[in-house]
Amino acid sequence: MVISLVFIKVRDEESIEEALRRFKHDCERNGILKEIKRREHYVTPAMKRKIKSQEARRKVRKGRRSY
């Protein structure tokens, strides 16, 4: 498990809104929001296998498309 913390120092003459925007951008870049959403609900091992199988089928279907 990787724990990444995001620190933002408010610069001189920088508004709180700008600092908050930089903070959100750094959180998004580090994948923190994605990780929070992933851990929001417990997924049973059976559901993980089912989702993985569905993803594989979707990937195969997408690869068969002709343009």
N, C-alpha and C positions, 0 to 999 in steps of 0.2 A: 504494500500500500504506500502510495506516494502522497505526502502532505506538502502542499505548496501554499505558502502564505504570500499575500500581496500587500506590499507596503507602498504607500503614496505619501510623499512629503509635499505639503502645500507650499508652492513657490511664492516668493515675494510678488505682490501685486496680482496674484491669481485668485479668481473668485472660487467660492466653494463649489459652484456648479461645474466649473472647468475641472476642478480636482476630482469631483465625483464622476465626471465623464471619463477621465483618465483611469480612475479606479475600476469602473465597469468594463472598460476596454481591456485592461490588464487581466481582470477576472475571466473574461471571455477568451482571451488569448491563452490563458493557462488551463482552460477546460474546467474551471471550478463549477460553473453553472451546469454544465453537462453532467458532471459527476454528482451534483446535488440532485438533479432530476432522476438520474439513474438509481440513486439510493433512496428515493422517496418512498418506494413500495418494495416489499420483499418479493422476489421472484423465485418460485420454487425451481428445483433442478429440472423437473418435467417441463415447466413452461419455458425455461431457457433452451432446452432441446427443441421444443416446438418452434420457438421464435427463430432459432438458428436454421432449422429446416426450411421455414418459410422464406427466410432471407436467401438461402441457397437457391430455392426454386425461383424466386424473383430475379436473382442474378442470372440464372440460366435463361429465363424467358427474355430478359433484357439483352443478353448476348445473341439470341437467335433473331432479333429484329434485323430487318434489312432496310437500308436507307436508300 
